[in-house]
Amino acid sequence: MKLLKSFLRDQSGATAIEYGLIAALISVVAIATLTTIGTKLNAKLDAVSNGLN
């Protein structure tokens, strides 16, 4: 019973999960941002290429 109580009071696993969720959220935002920037940059470079032709 004492082991169960100490397990329920332990917060270290919850903290690790929270850090993992924060890291995942930052990764998703970074990927979405870079994808958008890449698409816009590609369109600009296509316009420059067409202008040179």
N, C-alpha and C positions, 0 to 999 in steps of 0.2 A: 504494500500500500504506500509505503514511504517513497519507493521508486516511482510509482505512478504520479504522486503529487509533485515530485521534483521535475518529472518530465513535463507536466502540464504548466509548471511555472517557468520553464526554460524558454527564453525569448530569442535565442541566437539563431535558430532556424528561421523564424519569422523575419528577422532582420536580413538574412541572406536572401530570402525570397523577395523582399521588397527591393533590395539592391538589384537583383536580377530583373525584376519588372521594370525598374527605372532604366536600366541598360537596354532592355529590349525596346522600350518606348523611344529612347534617344536614337537607337538604330533605325527604327521604322521612320522617324521624322527625317533623319539624315538621308536615307535611301529615297524617300519621296522628294525631298528637296533637290538632291543631285539628279534625279531622273527628270524633274521639271526643268532644271537649268540646262541639262544636256539636250533636251528636246528643243528648247529655245535657242541654244547655241548652234545646234545643227541647222535650224531654220535660217539663222543669220548667216552662217557660212555658205549655205546653199544660195542665198540671195547675193552674196559677194561673188561667188563662183559664177553665177548666171550673169552678173553685171560685167565680169571680166571677159566673158565669152561674147 
